[in-house]
Amino acid sequence: MKMKLRTVIYSGKVEIDNVPIFSCTSCNRSEVFPEVKPDLTGLIAQLGAKPDKQTFLFNECNEWANLLVEAKAEKLKTDQPAFESMIEQRINQLLDLYLLAQTLNDEAWILDLQKRLEQISRRTLLT
């Protein structure tokens, strides 16, 4: 299965762009990348049953989607060591920001950074 960044349409009104999806060209089956599924379902739950027409960039609320968008922009699709380095750099960046947020006692920022660190660590915990 190939991974692609796709647009998920919810309730015929909401476009959620840059969602990592596994797609099989032989059977035409698609499924959401397991590491991002909880965040995608959480976003959809927040929208409710009758959402207004709107568009979201999923990579703005999910670290895995963000890394994959960045890797695509830098053409790192098949370069595993470069992608692993990108993950490590992002974790270090988030940890630096976390220290700054703690210094500033910014609770909202701290919670956001904790969420982002949890997202990026999901795959690491599963592999």
N, C-alpha and C positions, 0 to 999 in steps of 0.2 A: 504494500500500500504506500502511496505517495502522500506526503503531507503538503497541503496547500493552505494559503490564507484565503478564506472565503467570506462571503457575506451571508449571514443568517438573517432570515426575515421572520419576525415574530408577529403573529396576529394580522398579517397582511399590511401592517402599518409601520413597524419598527425595523429599521435596518441596523444590524450590528456588524460592522466591518472588521476585517482582520482577525477573524476567528480561525485558529488552527484546526484544520479538518484532515483526517486521513481519508483518502479516496482510492478505491480499487477500480482501475480502468477495465478489467475483464468482467467484473460482476456489477459495476456501477453502484456499489455500496459505499456509503460515506458514514463516518462517525467522528464526533468531536474528540480532539486530543484529550485523553483522560485527565491530564494534569490541570486543564483549564475548565473542565466540565462543572465543578462546583461553583466557580465564579460566574460562568455563563448562566447556569440555572438560578443562581442568586440574583443576577441582574434581571432576568426574565421575571422572577417572582416579585421584584420591586416594581416592575412596570404594571403589574396587575392584569386583570382579564380584559380590560378595555383601554389600552394605552392610546395616547395621542400619537399622531404621525411624528416620527423623529428618527435621528440617526446617531449612532454611537460608534466611536472608535474603540474597539475592545482592547487594543494595545495600551490605551490610556488607563485602564483599570486592572490589567493583568500583566504581570512581569514576564510570563512565558511568551505571551503574544507579542509583548514589546521586544523581547530579545529576538524572536523570529522575524519580526518586521525589520529590525536593525540588521540582522544577518542577511536578509534578502536584499536590503539596500546596499550592503557591502559585498554582496555576491559570495557569501560563505556557505552556500547550500551544501556542498559536499566536503567541506574542510572541517572535519570533526575536531582536530586539535585547536583550530582557530575559534571555533564555536565554544569549546570548553574554556578557552582563555577569556572569551567575551563574557561568559557566565561568571567566571571568577572575578573579573574586573567589575561587573555590575554588583555582585555581592559586596565587594570591598567599598564601592561607591555608596551603596545603601547603608552599610555599617558606619561609614564616615558621616553620612547625613543623620543617622540615628544618634550618634554622639553629639552632634550639633543640636539636634532637637532636644535631647536631654539637657544640655547646657542651657538652652533657652526656656526650659520647662514648658514646651509646646506639646501638650497632651494629644491634640488632634493629629499633629504631625507624627508624633511617636507611634500612635496607633496605626496610621497609614503606612509607616515604614515597617512596622511589625507585620502587617498584613502582606506587604510586598515581599518581605524576607520569607514568610511562610509559603507564599506562592512559589517562589523560586526554589525553595528547598523540597517541594513535593516530589519532584522526579528524583532528586538525589536520595531521598529516603526510600523510594521504590526500587532503585537499581542497586 
